[in-house]
Amino acid sequence: MEQEFTTAQKYVLAKKRVEKIKGFYTHLTIYCFVIPIIIFANLKFEPHFHWFWFSLLGWGIGVIVHWLSVFGFNLLGFGKNWEDRKIKK
């Protein structure tokens, strides 16, 4: 069963894709600005215990997962390809 998309449907899909990409880059930009502030605060006020690693790694994993979901890389079989196969069935 082939599904043909009209121009309006293609526009809506493209608009959603752009919003997802924009959301990812916003997330990445905030990460890049906030993590140095967290590192500075930790090293300034509590230099003996480096707790900034928890924020850096935890939030970094979140950014990586967001990147994977936006750009459709197949993680454990659940990605854009999986969705496309199910739609075609």
PDB file of N, CA, C and O in Angstrom, chain B, residues numbered from 101:
ATOM      1  N   MET B 101       0.843  -1.180   0.000  1.00  0.00           N
ATOM      2  CA  MET B 101       0.000   0.000   0.000  1.00  0.00           C
ATOM      3  C   MET B 101       0.885   1.239   0.000  1.00  0.00           C
ATOM      4  O   MET B 101       1.489   1.585   1.016  1.00  0.00           O
ATOM      5  N   GLU B 102       0.954   1.885  -1.120  1.00  0.00           N
ATOM      6  CA  GLU B 102       1.755   3.097  -1.246  1.00  0.00           C
ATOM      7  C   GLU B 102       0.957   4.308  -0.793  1.00  0.00           C
ATOM      8  O   GLU B 102      -0.243   4.414  -1.047  1.00  0.00           O
ATOM      9  N   GLN B 103       1.629   5.197  -0.133  1.00  0.00           N
ATOM     10  CA  GLN B 103       0.970   6.411   0.337  1.00  0.00           C
ATOM     11  C   GLN B 103       1.663   7.604  -0.306  1.00  0.00           C
ATOM     12  O   GLN B 103       2.860   7.816  -0.114  1.00  0.00           O
ATOM     13  N   GLU B 104       0.916   8.364  -1.054  1.00  0.00           N
ATOM     14  CA  GLU B 104       1.431   9.565  -1.685  1.00  0.00           C
ATOM     15  C   GLU B 104       1.089  10.765  -0.809  1.00  0.00           C
ATOM     16  O   GLU B 104      -0.045  10.913  -0.354  1.00  0.00           O
ATOM     17  N   PHE B 105       2.067  11.605  -0.584  1.00  0.00           N
ATOM     18  CA  PHE B 105       1.857  12.797   0.220  1.00  0.00           C
ATOM     19  C   PHE B 105       1.576  13.985  -0.695  1.00  0.00           C
ATOM     20  O   PHE B 105       2.216  14.155  -1.733  1.00  0.00           O
ATOM     21  N   THR B 106       0.620  14.791  -0.293  1.00  0.00           N
ATOM     22  CA  THR B 106       0.350  16.016  -1.030  1.00  0.00           C
ATOM     23  C   THR B 106       1.367  17.072  -0.613  1.00  0.00           C
ATOM     24  O   THR B 106       2.122  16.880   0.340  1.00  0.00           O
ATOM     25  N   THR B 107       1.378  18.161  -1.320  1.00  0.00           N
ATOM     26  CA  THR B 107       2.304  19.246  -1.005  1.00  0.00           C
ATOM     27  C   THR B 107       2.039  19.791   0.396  1.00  0.00           C
ATOM     28  O   THR B 107       2.982  20.111   1.120  1.00  0.00           O
ATOM     29  N   ALA B 108       0.780  19.899   0.786  1.00  0.00           N
ATOM     30  CA  ALA B 108       0.435  20.415   2.110  1.00  0.00           C
ATOM     31  C   ALA B 108       0.928  19.470   3.204  1.00  0.00           C
ATOM     32  O   ALA B 108       1.430  19.919   4.235  1.00  0.00           O
ATOM     33  N   GLN B 109       0.785  18.157   2.980  1.00  0.00           N
ATOM     34  CA  GLN B 109       1.252  17.185   3.970  1.00  0.00           C
ATOM     35  C   GLN B 109       2.779  17.214   4.080  1.00  0.00           C
ATOM     36  O   GLN B 109       3.331  17.112   5.175  1.00  0.00           O
ATOM     37  N   LYS B 110       3.448  17.352   2.946  1.00  0.00           N
ATOM     38  CA  LYS B 110       4.911  17.444   2.954  1.00  0.00           C
ATOM     39  C   LYS B 110       5.357  18.694   3.711  1.00  0.00           C
ATOM     40  O   LYS B 110       6.343  18.664   4.447  1.00  0.00           O
ATOM     41  N   TYR B 111       4.626  19.785   3.524  1.00  0.00           N
ATOM     42  CA  TYR B 111       4.950  21.032   4.217  1.00  0.00           C
ATOM     43  C   TYR B 111       4.812  20.857   5.730  1.00  0.00           C
ATOM     44  O   TYR B 111       5.675  21.299   6.488  1.00  0.00           O
ATOM     45  N   VAL B 112       3.736  20.215   6.166  1.00  0.00           N
ATOM     46  CA  VAL B 112       3.510  19.999   7.595  1.00  0.00           C
ATOM     47  C   VAL B 112       4.610  19.119   8.177  1.00  0.00           C
ATOM     48  O   VAL B 112       5.119  19.405   9.260  1.00  0.00           O
ATOM     49  N   LEU B 113       4.984  18.047   7.467  1.00  0.00           N
ATOM     50  CA  LEU B 113       6.057  17.167   7.937  1.00  0.00           C
ATOM     51  C   LEU B 113       7.393  17.907   8.001  1.00  0.00           C
ATOM     52  O   LEU B 113       8.156  17.741   8.953  1.00  0.00           O
ATOM     53  N   ALA B 114       7.668  18.716   6.993  1.00  0.00           N
ATOM     54  CA  ALA B 114       8.920  19.477   6.980  1.00  0.00           C
ATOM     55  C   ALA B 114       8.940  20.498   8.118  1.00  0.00           C
ATOM     56  O   ALA B 114       9.980  20.713   8.740  1.00  0.00           O
ATOM     57  N   LYS B 115       7.804  21.123   8.389  1.00  0.00           N
ATOM     58  CA  LYS B 115       7.727  22.100   9.467  1.00  0.00           C
ATOM     59  C   LYS B 115       7.975  21.429  10.824  1.00  0.00           C
ATOM     60  O   LYS B 115       8.677  21.984  11.669  1.00  0.00           O
ATOM     61  N   LYS B 116       7.402  20.237  11.035  1.00  0.00           N
ATOM     62  CA  LYS B 116       7.634  19.495  12.278  1.00  0.00           C
ATOM     63  C   LYS B 116       9.101  19.119  12.415  1.00  0.00           C
ATOM     64  O   LYS B 116       9.672  19.189  13.503  1.00  0.00           O
ATOM     65  N   ARG B 117       9.704  18.720  11.304  1.00  0.00           N
ATOM     66  CA  ARG B 117      11.125  18.338  11.324  1.00  0.00           C
ATOM     67  C   ARG B 117      12.001  19.533  11.702  1.00  0.00           C
ATOM     68  O   ARG B 117      12.928  19.402  12.501  1.00  0.00           O
ATOM     69  N   VAL B 118      11.704  20.681  11.129  1.00  0.00           N
ATOM     70  CA  VAL B 118      12.470  21.892  11.443  1.00  0.00           C
ATOM     71  C   VAL B 118      12.315  22.255  12.917  1.00  0.00           C
ATOM     72  O   VAL B 118      13.284  22.670  13.553  1.00  0.00           O
ATOM     73  N   GLU B 119      11.115  22.105  13.468  1.00  0.00           N
ATOM     74  CA  GLU B 119      10.891  22.399  14.883  1.00  0.00           C
ATOM     75  C   GLU B 119      11.696  21.456  15.779  1.00  0.00           C
ATOM     76  O   GLU B 119      12.238  21.882  16.799  1.00  0.00           O
ATOM     77  N   LYS B 120      11.777  20.177  15.401  1.00  0.00           N
ATOM     78  CA  LYS B 120      12.570  19.218  16.175  1.00  0.00           C
ATOM     79  C   LYS B 120      14.054  19.575  16.140  1.00  0.00           C
ATOM     80  O   LYS B 120      14.738  19.528  17.163  1.00  0.00           O
ATOM     81  N   ILE B 121      14.541  19.929  14.958  1.00  0.00           N
ATOM     82  CA  ILE B 121      15.949  20.302  14.820  1.00  0.00           C
ATOM     83  C   ILE B 121      16.244  21.568  15.619  1.00  0.00           C
ATOM     84  O   ILE B 121      17.267  21.661  16.298  1.00  0.00           O
ATOM     85  N   LYS B 122      15.345  22.533  15.530  1.00  0.00           N
ATOM     86  CA  LYS B 122      15.503  23.788  16.272  1.00  0.00           C
ATOM     87  C   LYS B 122      15.515  23.517  17.783  1.00  0.00           C
ATOM     88  O   LYS B 122      16.303  24.116  18.515  1.00  0.00           O
ATOM     89  N   GLY B 123      14.655  22.627  18.242  1.00  0.00           N
ATOM     90  CA  GLY B 123      14.617  22.260  19.655  1.00  0.00           C
ATOM     91  C   GLY B 123      15.910  21.601  20.104  1.00  0.00           C
ATOM     92  O   GLY B 123      16.392  21.860  21.206  1.00  0.00           O
ATOM     93  N   PHE B 124      16.472  20.749  19.254  1.00  0.00           N
ATOM     94  CA  PHE B 124      17.744  20.112  19.599  1.00  0.00           C
ATOM     95  C   PHE B 124      18.857  21.151  19.731  1.00  0.00           C
ATOM     96  O   PHE B 124      19.612  21.131  20.703  1.00  0.00           O
ATOM     97  N   TYR B 125      18.959  22.054  18.762  1.00  0.00           N
ATOM     98  CA  TYR B 125      20.035  23.045  18.818  1.00  0.00           C
ATOM     99  C   TYR B 125      19.858  24.002  19.996  1.00  0.00           C
ATOM    100  O   TYR B 125      20.847  24.487  20.546  1.00  0.00           O
ATOM    101  N   THR B 126      18.627  24.279  20.387  1.00  0.00           N
ATOM    102  CA  THR B 126      18.385  25.084  21.584  1.00  0.00           C
ATOM    103  C   THR B 126      18.887  24.336  22.812  1.00  0.00           C
ATOM    104  O   THR B 126      19.555  24.919  23.666  1.00  0.00           O
ATOM    105  N   HIS B 127      18.568  23.056  22.902  1.00  0.00           N
ATOM    106  CA  HIS B 127      19.009  22.217  24.011  1.00  0.00           C
ATOM    107  C   HIS B 127      20.537  22.189  24.083  1.00  0.00           C
ATOM    108  O   HIS B 127      21.114  22.338  25.160  1.00  0.00           O
ATOM    109  N   LEU B 128      21.183  22.000  22.946  1.00  0.00           N
ATOM    110  CA  LEU B 128      22.647  21.946  22.893  1.00  0.00           C
ATOM    111  C   LEU B 128      23.273  23.284  23.294  1.00  0.00           C
ATOM    112  O   LEU B 128      24.272  23.309  24.012  1.00  0.00           O
ATOM    113  N   THR B 129      22.693  24.389  22.836  1.00  0.00           N
ATOM    114  CA  THR B 129      23.219  25.718  23.167  1.00  0.00           C
ATOM    115  C   THR B 129      23.114  25.992  24.667  1.00  0.00           C
ATOM    116  O   THR B 129      24.059  26.497  25.273  1.00  0.00           O
ATOM    117  N   ILE B 130      21.987  25.666  25.257  1.00  0.00           N
ATOM    118  CA  ILE B 130      21.819  25.867  26.701  1.00  0.00           C
ATOM    119  C   ILE B 130      22.814  25.012  27.462  1.00  0.00           C
ATOM    120  O   ILE B 130      23.403  25.471  28.441  1.00  0.00           O
ATOM    121  N   TYR B 131      23.009  23.777  27.028  1.00  0.00           N
ATOM    122  CA  TYR B 131      23.996  22.886  27.656  1.00  0.00           C
ATOM    123  C   TYR B 131      25.393  23.512  27.611  1.00  0.00           C
ATOM    124  O   TYR B 131      26.112  23.528  28.610  1.00  0.00           O
ATOM    125  N   CYS B 132      25.759  24.023  26.443  1.00  0.00           N
ATOM    126  CA  CYS B 132      27.100  24.606  26.280  1.00  0.00           C
ATOM    127  C   CYS B 132      27.297  25.874  27.114  1.00  0.00           C
ATOM    128  O   CYS B 132      28.427  26.188  27.487  1.00  0.00           O
ATOM    129  N   PHE B 133      26.229  26.603  27.412  1.00  0.00           N
ATOM    130  CA  PHE B 133      26.362  27.806  28.233  1.00  0.00           C
ATOM    131  C   PHE B 133      26.294  27.509  29.727  1.00  0.00           C
ATOM    132  O   PHE B 133      26.985  28.156  30.514  1.00  0.00           O
ATOM    133  N   VAL B 134      25.481  26.552  30.126  1.00  0.00           N
ATOM    134  CA  VAL B 134      25.255  26.307  31.553  1.00  0.00           C
ATOM    135  C   VAL B 134      26.346  25.452  32.177  1.00  0.00           C
ATOM    136  O   VAL B 134      26.737  25.707  33.316  1.00  0.00           O
ATOM    137  N   ILE B 135      26.848  24.447  31.471  1.00  0.00           N
ATOM    138  CA  ILE B 135      27.854  23.554  32.046  1.00  0.00           C
ATOM    139  C   ILE B 135      29.108  24.315  32.497  1.00  0.00           C
ATOM    140  O   ILE B 135      29.594  24.040  33.594  1.00  0.00           O
ATOM    141  N   PRO B 136      29.661  25.254  31.717  1.00  0.00           N
ATOM    142  CA  PRO B 136      30.814  26.000  32.234  1.00  0.00           C
ATOM    143  C   PRO B 136      30.496  26.803  33.507  1.00  0.00           C
ATOM    144  O   PRO B 136      31.358  26.957  34.372  1.00  0.00           O
ATOM    145  N   ILE B 137      29.272  27.307  33.618  1.00  0.00           N
ATOM    146  CA  ILE B 137      28.877  28.037  34.823  1.00  0.00           C
ATOM    147  C   ILE B 137      28.841  27.086  36.016  1.00  0.00           C
ATOM    148  O   ILE B 137      29.292  27.432  37.108  1.00  0.00           O
ATOM    149  N   ILE B 138      28.302  25.885  35.802  1.00  0.00           N
ATOM    150  CA  ILE B 138      28.261  24.890  36.872  1.00  0.00           C
ATOM    151  C   ILE B 138      29.672  24.491  37.285  1.00  0.00           C
ATOM    152  O   ILE B 138      29.957  24.369  38.476  1.00  0.00           O
ATOM    153  N   ILE B 139      30.553  24.287  36.316  1.00  0.00           N
ATOM    154  CA  ILE B 139      31.945  23.923  36.626  1.00  0.00           C
ATOM    155  C   ILE B 139      32.615  25.031  37.417  1.00  0.00           C
ATOM    156  O   ILE B 139      33.289  24.764  38.411  1.00  0.00           O
ATOM    157  N   PHE B 140      32.434  26.282  36.982  1.00  0.00           N
ATOM    158  CA  PHE B 140      33.037  27.413  37.698  1.00  0.00           C
ATOM    159  C   PHE B 140      32.526  27.490  39.135  1.00  0.00           C
ATOM    160  O   PHE B 140      33.309  27.665  40.069  1.00  0.00           O
ATOM    161  N   ALA B 141      31.207  27.360  39.309  1.00  0.00           N
ATOM    162  CA  ALA B 141      30.629  27.444  40.657  1.00  0.00           C
ATOM    163  C   ALA B 141      31.163  26.328  41.546  1.00  0.00           C
ATOM    164  O   ALA B 141      31.475  26.561  42.713  1.00  0.00           O
ATOM    165  N   ASN B 142      31.270  25.134  41.010  1.00  0.00           N
ATOM    166  CA  ASN B 142      31.784  24.026  41.799  1.00  0.00           C
ATOM    167  C   ASN B 142      33.235  24.266  42.206  1.00  0.00           C
ATOM    168  O   ASN B 142      33.586  24.108  43.375  1.00  0.00           O
ATOM    169  N   LEU B 143      34.066  24.642  41.262  1.00  0.00           N
ATOM    170  CA  LEU B 143      35.487  24.822  41.576  1.00  0.00           C
ATOM    171  C   LEU B 143      35.733  26.046  42.449  1.00  0.00           C
ATOM    172  O   LEU B 143      36.723  26.083  43.180  1.00  0.00           O
ATOM    173  N   LYS B 144      34.860  27.046  42.393  1.00  0.00           N
ATOM    174  CA  LYS B 144      35.011  28.245  43.205  1.00  0.00           C
ATOM    175  C   LYS B 144      34.594  27.998  44.658  1.00  0.00           C
ATOM    176  O   LYS B 144      35.295  28.409  45.583  1.00  0.00           O
ATOM    177  N   PHE B 145      33.459  27.331  44.859  1.00  0.00           N
ATOM    178  CA  PHE B 145      32.894  27.225  46.200  1.00  0.00           C
ATOM    179  C   PHE B 145      33.121  25.874  46.873  1.00  0.00           C
ATOM    180  O   PHE B 145      33.055  25.794  48.100  1.00  0.00           O
ATOM    181  N   GLU B 146      33.381  24.822  46.121  1.00  0.00           N
ATOM    182  CA  GLU B 146      33.615  23.500  46.700  1.00  0.00           C
ATOM    183  C   GLU B 146      34.693  22.774  45.892  1.00  0.00           C
ATOM    184  O   GLU B 146      34.390  21.791  45.216  1.00  0.00           O
ATOM    185  N   PRO B 147      35.943  23.239  45.950  1.00  0.00           N
ATOM    186  CA  PRO B 147      36.979  22.689  45.074  1.00  0.00           C
ATOM    187  C   PRO B 147      37.428  21.270  45.438  1.00  0.00           C
ATOM    188  O   PRO B 147      38.113  20.620  44.648  1.00  0.00           O
ATOM    189  N   HIS B 148      37.050  20.787  46.618  1.00  0.00           N
ATOM    190  CA  HIS B 148      37.532  19.476  47.042  1.00  0.00           C
ATOM    191  C   HIS B 148      36.683  18.328  46.509  1.00  0.00           C
ATOM    192  O   HIS B 148      37.167  17.199  46.419  1.00  0.00           O
ATOM    193  N   PHE B 149      35.434  18.592  46.156  1.00  0.00           N
ATOM    194  CA  PHE B 149      34.557  17.554  45.605  1.00  0.00           C
ATOM    195  C   PHE B 149      34.025  18.042  44.264  1.00  0.00           C
ATOM    196  O   PHE B 149      33.318  19.047  44.198  1.00  0.00           O
ATOM    197  N   HIS B 150      34.363  17.335  43.213  1.00  0.00           N
ATOM    198  CA  HIS B 150      33.977  17.737  41.860  1.00  0.00           C
ATOM    199  C   HIS B 150      32.627  17.131  41.482  1.00  0.00           C
ATOM    200  O   HIS B 150      32.567  16.142  40.752  1.00  0.00           O
ATOM    201  N   TRP B 151      31.559  17.721  41.977  1.00  0.00           N
ATOM    202  CA  TRP B 151      30.211  17.232  41.689  1.00  0.00           C
ATOM    203  C   TRP B 151      29.713  17.622  40.312  1.00  0.00           C
ATOM    204  O   TRP B 151      28.689  17.111  39.858  1.00  0.00           O
ATOM    205  N   PHE B 152      30.422  18.521  39.637  1.00  0.00           N
ATOM    206  CA  PHE B 152      29.975  18.958  38.306  1.00  0.00           C
ATOM    207  C   PHE B 152      29.970  17.811  37.299  1.00  0.00           C
ATOM    208  O   PHE B 152      29.282  17.888  36.281  1.00  0.00           O
ATOM    209  N   TRP B 153      30.729  16.751  37.569  1.00  0.00           N
ATOM    210  CA  TRP B 153      30.746  15.607  36.648  1.00  0.00           C
ATOM    211  C   TRP B 153      29.376  14.964  36.518  1.00  0.00           C
ATOM    212  O   TRP B 153      29.017  14.482  35.444  1.00  0.00           O
ATOM    213  N   PHE B 154      28.605  14.951  37.602  1.00  0.00           N
ATOM    214  CA  PHE B 154      27.266  14.362  37.555  1.00  0.00           C
ATOM    215  C   PHE B 154      26.365  15.140  36.590  1.00  0.00           C
ATOM    216  O   PHE B 154      25.637  14.550  35.792  1.00  0.00           O
ATOM    217  N   SER B 155      26.424  16.452  36.675  1.00  0.00           N
ATOM    218  CA  SER B 155      25.628  17.290  35.761  1.00  0.00           C
ATOM    219  C   SER B 155      26.122  17.161  34.326  1.00  0.00           C
ATOM    220  O   SER B 155      25.328  17.018  33.396  1.00  0.00           O
ATOM    221  N   LEU B 156      27.425  17.213  34.158  1.00  0.00           N
ATOM    222  CA  LEU B 156      28.014  17.143  32.835  1.00  0.00           C
ATOM    223  C   LEU B 156      27.652  15.837  32.138  1.00  0.00           C
ATOM    224  O   LEU B 156      27.243  15.851  30.977  1.00  0.00           O
ATOM    225  N   LEU B 157      27.798  14.714  32.827  1.00  0.00           N
ATOM    226  CA  LEU B 157      27.519  13.419  32.210  1.00  0.00           C
ATOM    227  C   LEU B 157      26.018  13.153  32.063  1.00  0.00           C
ATOM    228  O   LEU B 157      25.573  12.675  31.020  1.00  0.00           O
ATOM    229  N   GLY B 158      25.247  13.458  33.095  1.00  0.00           N
ATOM    230  CA  GLY B 158      23.807  13.208  33.034  1.00  0.00           C
ATOM    231  C   GLY B 158      23.126  14.017  31.956  1.00  0.00           C
ATOM    232  O   GLY B 158      22.370  13.478  31.147  1.00  0.00           O
ATOM    233  N   TRP B 159      23.389  15.301  31.942  1.00  0.00           N
ATOM    234  CA  TRP B 159      22.794  16.173  30.939  1.00  0.00           C
ATOM    235  C   TRP B 159      23.362  15.852  29.556  1.00  0.00           C
ATOM    236  O   TRP B 159      22.655  15.938  28.552  1.00  0.00           O
ATOM    237  N   GLY B 160      24.646  15.480  29.513  1.00  0.00           N
ATOM    238  CA  GLY B 160      25.264  15.099  28.237  1.00  0.00           C
ATOM    239  C   GLY B 160      24.588  13.889  27.620  1.00  0.00           C
ATOM    240  O   GLY B 160      24.393  13.839  26.405  1.00  0.00           O
ATOM    241  N   ILE B 161      24.230  12.914  28.443  1.00  0.00           N
ATOM    242  CA  ILE B 161      23.500  11.750  27.946  1.00  0.00           C
ATOM    243  C   ILE B 161      22.149  12.195  27.390  1.00  0.00           C
ATOM    244  O   ILE B 161      21.709  11.696  26.354  1.00  0.00           O
ATOM    245  N   GLY B 162      21.493  13.128  28.073  1.00  0.00           N
ATOM    246  CA  GLY B 162      20.225  13.659  27.582  1.00  0.00           C
ATOM    247  C   GLY B 162      20.364  14.341  26.230  1.00  0.00           C
ATOM    248  O   GLY B 162      19.502  14.189  25.365  1.00  0.00           O
ATOM    249  N   VAL B 163      21.434  15.084  26.047  1.00  0.00           N
ATOM    250  CA  VAL B 163      21.674  15.755  24.762  1.00  0.00           C
ATOM    251  C   VAL B 163      21.924  14.724  23.657  1.00  0.00           C
ATOM    252  O   VAL B 163      21.443  14.878  22.535  1.00  0.00           O
ATOM    253  N   ILE B 164      22.675  13.680  23.984  1.00  0.00           N
ATOM    254  CA  ILE B 164      22.958  12.637  22.994  1.00  0.00           C
ATOM    255  C   ILE B 164      21.678  11.907  22.588  1.00  0.00           C
ATOM    256  O   ILE B 164      21.467  11.643  21.404  1.00  0.00           O
ATOM    257  N   VAL B 165      20.826  11.579  23.554  1.00  0.00           N
ATOM    258  CA  VAL B 165      19.569  10.910  23.250  1.00  0.00           C
ATOM    259  C   VAL B 165      18.664  11.816  22.414  1.00  0.00           C
ATOM    260  O   VAL B 165      17.989  11.349  21.497  1.00  0.00           O
ATOM    261  N   HIS B 166      18.653  13.111  22.734  1.00  0.00           N
ATOM    262  CA  HIS B 166      17.868  14.067  21.941  1.00  0.00           C
ATOM    263  C   HIS B 166      18.394  14.103  20.506  1.00  0.00           C
ATOM    264  O   HIS B 166      17.610  14.115  19.557  1.00  0.00           O
ATOM    265  N   TRP B 167      19.710  14.120  20.347  1.00  0.00           N
ATOM    266  CA  TRP B 167      20.333  14.119  19.022  1.00  0.00           C
ATOM    267  C   TRP B 167      19.925  12.871  18.242  1.00  0.00           C
ATOM    268  O   TRP B 167      19.573  12.949  17.065  1.00  0.00           O
ATOM    269  N   LEU B 168      19.976  11.721  18.914  1.00  0.00           N
ATOM    270  CA  LEU B 168      19.592  10.471  18.250  1.00  0.00           C
ATOM    271  C   LEU B 168      18.134  10.492  17.817  1.00  0.00           C
ATOM    272  O   LEU B 168      17.805  10.016  16.730  1.00  0.00           O
ATOM    273  N   SER B 169      17.264  11.035  18.647  1.00  0.00           N
ATOM    274  CA  SER B 169      15.844  11.046  18.300  1.00  0.00           C
ATOM    275  C   SER B 169      15.541  12.027  17.169  1.00  0.00           C
ATOM    276  O   SER B 169      14.681  11.756  16.331  1.00  0.00           O
ATOM    277  N   VAL B 170      16.229  13.147  17.138  1.00  0.00           N
ATOM    278  CA  VAL B 170      15.957  14.161  16.105  1.00  0.00           C
ATOM    279  C   VAL B 170      16.496  13.745  14.747  1.00  0.00           C
ATOM    280  O   VAL B 170      15.814  13.902  13.734  1.00  0.00           O
ATOM    281  N   PHE B 171      17.699  13.222  14.717  1.00  0.00           N
ATOM    282  CA  PHE B 171      18.316  12.918  13.434  1.00  0.00           C
ATOM    283  C   PHE B 171      18.077  11.490  12.982  1.00  0.00           C
ATOM    284  O   PHE B 171      18.668  11.050  11.995  1.00  0.00           O
ATOM    285  N   GLY B 172      17.210  10.744  13.695  1.00  0.00           N
ATOM    286  CA  GLY B 172      16.713   9.470  13.225  1.00  0.00           C
ATOM    287  C   GLY B 172      17.701   8.331  13.196  1.00  0.00           C
ATOM    288  O   GLY B 172      17.536   7.402  12.405  1.00  0.00           O
ATOM    289  N   PHE B 173      18.712   8.369  14.022  1.00  0.00           N
ATOM    290  CA  PHE B 173      19.638   7.259  14.062  1.00  0.00           C
ATOM    291  C   PHE B 173      18.980   6.093  14.768  1.00  0.00           C
ATOM    292  O   PHE B 173      18.275   6.276  15.760  1.00  0.00           O
ATOM    293  N   ASN B 174      19.206   4.914  14.266  1.00  0.00           N
ATOM    294  CA  ASN B 174      18.522   3.729  14.730  1.00  0.00           C
ATOM    295  C   ASN B 174      19.174   3.222  16.019  1.00  0.00           C
ATOM    296  O   ASN B 174      20.276   2.673  15.985  1.00  0.00           O
ATOM    297  N   LEU B 175      18.504   3.402  17.136  1.00  0.00           N
ATOM    298  CA  LEU B 175      19.001   2.972  18.435  1.00  0.00           C
ATOM    299  C   LEU B 175      18.164   1.785  18.894  1.00  0.00           C
ATOM    300  O   LEU B 175      16.982   1.937  19.203  1.00  0.00           O
ATOM    301  N   LEU B 176      18.765   0.622  18.938  1.00  0.00           N
ATOM    302  CA  LEU B 176      18.096  -0.608  19.357  1.00  0.00           C
ATOM    303  C   LEU B 176      16.876  -0.924  18.486  1.00  0.00           C
ATOM    304  O   LEU B 176      15.899  -1.498  18.967  1.00  0.00           O
ATOM    305  N   GLY B 177      16.935  -0.555  17.229  1.00  0.00           N
ATOM    306  CA  GLY B 177      15.850  -0.870  16.306  1.00  0.00           C
ATOM    307  C   GLY B 177      14.691   0.106  16.327  1.00  0.00           C
ATOM    308  O   GLY B 177      13.748  -0.058  15.554  1.00  0.00           O
ATOM    309  N   PHE B 178      14.724   1.104  17.173  1.00  0.00           N
ATOM    310  CA  PHE B 178      13.627   2.060  17.270  1.00  0.00           C
ATOM    311  C   PHE B 178      14.096   3.409  16.764  1.00  0.00           C
ATOM    312  O   PHE B 178      14.681   4.198  17.506  1.00  0.00           O
ATOM    313  N   GLY B 179      13.837   3.657  15.519  1.00  0.00           N
ATOM    314  CA  GLY B 179      14.227   4.928  14.927  1.00  0.00           C
ATOM    315  C   GLY B 179      13.292   5.270  13.796  1.00  0.00           C
ATOM    316  O   GLY B 179      12.206   4.702  13.681  1.00  0.00           O
ATOM    317  N   LYS B 180      13.707   6.184  12.974  1.00  0.00           N
ATOM    318  CA  LYS B 180      12.885   6.618  11.849  1.00  0.00           C
ATOM    319  C   LYS B 180      12.609   5.457  10.896  1.00  0.00           C
ATOM    320  O   LYS B 180      11.510   5.355  10.352  1.00  0.00           O
ATOM    321  N   ASN B 181      13.593   4.584  10.688  1.00  0.00           N
ATOM    322  CA  ASN B 181      13.401   3.445   9.789  1.00  0.00           C
ATOM    323  C   ASN B 181      12.302   2.522  10.301  1.00  0.00           C
ATOM    324  O   ASN B 181      11.493   2.024   9.517  1.00  0.00           O
ATOM    325  N   TRP B 182      12.269   2.293  11.606  1.00  0.00           N
ATOM    326  CA  TRP B 182      11.258   1.433  12.207  1.00  0.00           C
ATOM    327  C   TRP B 182       9.866   2.023  11.988  1.00  0.00           C
ATOM    328  O   TRP B 182       8.928   1.309  11.635  1.00  0.00           O
ATOM    329  N   GLU B 183       9.742   3.330  12.201  1.00  0.00           N
ATOM    330  CA  GLU B 183       8.457   3.994  11.993  1.00  0.00           C
ATOM    331  C   GLU B 183       8.023   3.893  10.535  1.00  0.00           C
ATOM    332  O   GLU B 183       6.857   3.620  10.251  1.00  0.00           O
ATOM    333  N   ASP B 184       8.941   4.108   9.628  1.00  0.00           N
ATOM    334  CA  ASP B 184       8.629   4.041   8.207  1.00  0.00           C
ATOM    335  C   ASP B 184       8.174   2.633   7.794  1.00  0.00           C
ATOM    336  O   ASP B 184       7.233   2.485   7.014  1.00  0.00           O
ATOM    337  N   ARG B 185       8.844   1.608   8.322  1.00  0.00           N
ATOM    338  CA  ARG B 185       8.457   0.229   7.998  1.00  0.00           C
ATOM    339  C   ARG B 185       7.055  -0.084   8.495  1.00  0.00           C
ATOM    340  O   ARG B 185       6.279  -0.733   7.794  1.00  0.00           O
ATOM    341  N   LYS B 186       6.721   0.376   9.711  1.00  0.00           N
ATOM    342  CA  LYS B 186       5.403   0.117  10.267  1.00  0.00           C
ATOM    343  C   LYS B 186       4.315   0.859   9.492  1.00  0.00           C
ATOM    344  O   LYS B 186       3.222   0.324   9.305  1.00  0.00           O
ATOM    345  N   ILE B 187       4.591   2.057   9.049  1.00  0.00           N
ATOM    346  CA  ILE B 187       3.626   2.830   8.267  1.00  0.00           C
ATOM    347  C   ILE B 187       3.376   2.131   6.926  1.00  0.00           C
ATOM    348  O   ILE B 187       2.236   2.061   6.466  1.00  0.00           O
ATOM    349  N   LYS B 188       4.429   1.620   6.309  1.00  0.00           N
ATOM    350  CA  LYS B 188       4.268   0.945   5.023  1.00  0.00           C
ATOM    351  C   LYS B 188       3.478  -0.348   5.153  1.00  0.00           C
ATOM    352  O   LYS B 188       2.757  -0.718   4.226  1.00  0.00           O
ATOM    353  N   LYS B 189       3.596  -1.051   6.292  1.00  0.00           N
ATOM    354  CA  LYS B 189       2.809  -2.275   6.516  1.00  0.00           C
ATOM    355  C   LYS B 189       1.344  -1.930   6.562  1.00  0.00           C
ATOM    356  O   LYS B 189       0.506  -2.814   6.742  1.00  0.00           O
TER     357      LYS B 189
END
